[in-house]
Amino acid sequence: MKNILLIGGSYGIGLEIARQLSSTTHVFVASRTSENIPQNVTHLSFDVLSDDITTLDLPEQIDGFVYCPGSVSYTHLTLP
């Protein structure tokens, strides 16, 4: 079974992606909250704005990656 890492999958679009993918893949959701995560999905506590992804307990191989956190920092952008 393939391994999918989903950043931000506890609400909205991310949660629905996790639900749909979990029937055919092993889904790892890295998010701040876990209350909505389906039982057949592995939750990893992770804050995209402050945590380091290298500290997560991930499988050796990741076959797919989905990035849909609720917060995105645009501090690196210079706006006019």
C-alpha positions as a Markdown table, in Angstrom:
| # | Residue | x | y | z |
|---|---|---|---|---|
| 1 | Met | 0.0 | 0.0 | 0.0 |
| 2 | Lys | 1.3 | 3.5 | -0.9 |
| 3 | Asn | 2.0 | 6.1 | 1.8 |
| 4 | Ile | 0.6 | 9.6 | 1.4 |
| 5 | Leu | 1.6 | 12.5 | 3.6 |
| 6 | Leu | -1.1 | 15.2 | 3.9 |
| 7 | Ile | -0.2 | 18.4 | 5.7 |
| 8 | Gly | -3.4 | 20.0 | 7.1 |
| 9 | Gly | -6.0 | 17.3 | 6.8 |
| 10 | Ser | -8.2 | 17.8 | 9.9 |
| 11 | Tyr | -10.8 | 20.1 | 8.3 |
| 12 | Gly | -12.4 | 21.0 | 5.0 |
| 13 | Ile | -10.8 | 20.0 | 1.7 |
| 14 | Gly | -7.8 | 18.4 | 3.5 |
| 15 | Leu | -10.1 | 16.2 | 5.6 |
| 16 | Glu | -12.1 | 15.1 | 2.6 |
| 17 | Ile | -8.9 | 14.2 | 0.6 |
| 18 | Ala | -7.7 | 12.1 | 3.6 |
| 19 | Arg | -11.1 | 10.3 | 3.8 |
| 20 | Gln | -11.1 | 9.5 | 0.0 |
| 21 | Leu | -7.4 | 8.5 | -0.1 |
| 22 | Ser | -7.6 | 6.3 | 3.0 |
| 23 | Ser | -9.6 | 3.6 | 1.2 |
| 24 | Thr | -6.7 | 2.8 | -1.1 |
| 25 | Thr | -3.6 | 4.2 | 0.6 |
| 26 | His | -2.0 | 4.6 | 4.0 |
| 27 | Val | -2.6 | 8.3 | 4.8 |
| 28 | Phe | -0.5 | 10.3 | 7.3 |
| 29 | Val | -2.1 | 13.6 | 8.3 |
| 30 | Ala | 0.2 | 16.1 | 9.9 |
| 31 | Ser | -2.0 | 18.8 | 11.6 |
| 32 | Arg | -2.5 | 20.6 | 14.9 |
| 33 | Thr | -5.8 | 19.0 | 15.6 |
| 34 | Ser | -7.0 | 15.4 | 15.5 |
| 35 | Glu | -10.6 | 15.3 | 16.5 |
| 36 | Asn | -12.0 | 14.8 | 13.0 |
| 37 | Ile | -9.3 | 12.4 | 11.7 |
| 38 | Pro | -10.8 | 9.1 | 10.6 |
| 39 | Gln | -9.7 | 6.0 | 12.5 |
| 40 | Asn | -8.0 | 4.4 | 9.4 |
| 41 | Val | -5.7 | 7.5 | 9.1 |
| 42 | Thr | -2.5 | 8.1 | 11.1 |
| 43 | His | -2.4 | 11.5 | 12.7 |
| 44 | Leu | 0.9 | 13.3 | 13.5 |
| 45 | Ser | 0.8 | 16.3 | 15.7 |
| 46 | Phe | 2.3 | 19.2 | 13.6 |
| 47 | Asp | 2.0 | 23.0 | 13.4 |
| 48 | Val | 3.0 | 24.1 | 9.9 |
| 49 | Leu | 4.0 | 27.5 | 11.1 |
| 50 | Ser | 6.4 | 26.5 | 13.8 |
| 51 | Asp | 7.3 | 22.7 | 13.7 |
| 52 | Asp | 10.1 | 21.0 | 11.8 |
| 53 | Ile | 8.8 | 18.2 | 9.4 |
| 54 | Thr | 12.0 | 16.2 | 9.9 |
| 55 | Thr | 10.9 | 15.4 | 13.5 |
| 56 | Leu | 7.8 | 13.5 | 12.3 |
| 57 | Asp | 7.7 | 9.7 | 12.6 |
| 58 | Leu | 7.2 | 9.0 | 8.9 |
| 59 | Pro | 7.7 | 5.9 | 6.9 |
| 60 | Glu | 10.9 | 5.5 | 4.9 |
| 61 | Gln | 9.0 | 6.0 | 1.6 |
| 62 | Ile | 6.4 | 8.7 | 0.8 |
| 63 | Asp | 4.6 | 8.1 | -2.5 |
| 64 | Gly | 2.5 | 11.2 | -2.5 |
| 65 | Phe | 2.3 | 14.6 | -0.8 |
| 66 | Val | -0.7 | 16.9 | -0.3 |
| 67 | Tyr | -0.3 | 20.4 | 1.2 |
| 68 | Cys | -3.5 | 22.2 | 2.4 |
| 69 | Pro | -3.0 | 23.8 | 5.8 |
| 70 | Gly | -5.5 | 26.3 | 7.1 |
| 71 | Ser | -2.7 | 28.9 | 7.5 |
| 72 | Val | -0.1 | 29.9 | 5.0 |
| 73 | Ser | 2.6 | 32.4 | 5.9 |
| 74 | Tyr | 3.4 | 34.9 | 3.2 |
| 75 | Thr | 6.1 | 36.7 | 5.1 |
| 76 | His | 8.6 | 35.9 | 2.4 |
| 77 | Leu | 6.6 | 37.9 | -0.2 |
| 78 | Thr | 7.0 | 41.6 | -0.8 |
| 79 | Leu | 3.7 | 43.2 | -1.7 |
| 80 | Pro | 3.4 | 46.5 | -3.5 |
